[in-house]
Amino acid sequence: MRFEKGEKRCCRPRKKKRRKERKEKGKKKRRERKEGRRRKRRVVRRSQQR
């Protein structure tokens, strides 16, 4: 058990860093996609309302 805990602790920071990098990249991509979608949706909604 002790060896498993030590191994997990050694591996955990690397996994967290990778997850954070992936999350940051995903957030940037999502923000770009959301901005594009929001602008398109707003234009469509305005044209439908008018």
C-alpha positions as CSV (number, residue, x, y, z in Angstrom):
1,M,0.0,0.0,0.0
2,R,2.8,2.4,0.9
3,F,4.5,1.9,-2.4
4,E,1.3,2.4,-4.3
5,K,0.6,5.7,-2.5
6,G,4.1,7.0,-3.2
7,E,3.8,6.0,-6.9
8,K,0.4,7.8,-7.2
9,R,1.8,10.9,-5.5
10,C,4.7,11.0,-8.0
11,C,2.4,10.5,-11.0
12,R,-0.4,12.9,-9.8
13,P,1.3,16.3,-10.3
14,R,2.2,15.3,-13.9
15,K,-1.3,14.3,-14.7
16,K,-2.7,17.5,-13.1
17,K,-0.4,19.6,-15.2
18,R,-1.4,17.8,-18.3
19,R,-5.1,18.2,-17.4
20,K,-4.7,21.9,-16.7
21,E,-2.9,22.4,-20.1
22,R,-5.7,20.5,-21.8
23,K,-8.4,22.5,-20.0
24,E,-6.7,25.8,-20.8
25,K,-6.5,24.8,-24.5
26,G,-10.1,23.6,-24.5
27,K,-11.3,26.8,-22.8
28,K,-9.6,28.9,-25.4
29,K,-11.1,26.8,-28.2
30,R,-14.5,26.8,-26.6
31,R,-14.4,30.6,-26.1
32,E,-13.6,31.1,-29.8
33,R,-16.3,28.7,-30.8
34,K,-18.9,30.2,-28.4
35,E,-18.1,33.8,-29.6
36,G,-18.6,32.7,-33.2
37,R,-21.8,30.8,-32.4
38,R,-23.2,33.7,-30.2
39,R,-22.6,36.2,-33.0
40,K,-24.2,34.0,-35.6
41,R,-27.2,33.2,-33.3
42,R,-27.8,36.9,-32.5
43,V,-27.9,37.8,-36.2
44,V,-30.3,34.9,-36.9
45,R,-32.6,35.8,-34.0
46,R,-32.7,39.5,-35.0
47,S,-33.6,38.6,-38.6
48,Q,-36.3,36.2,-37.3
49,Q,-37.8,38.8,-34.9
50,R,-37.9,41.5,-37.6
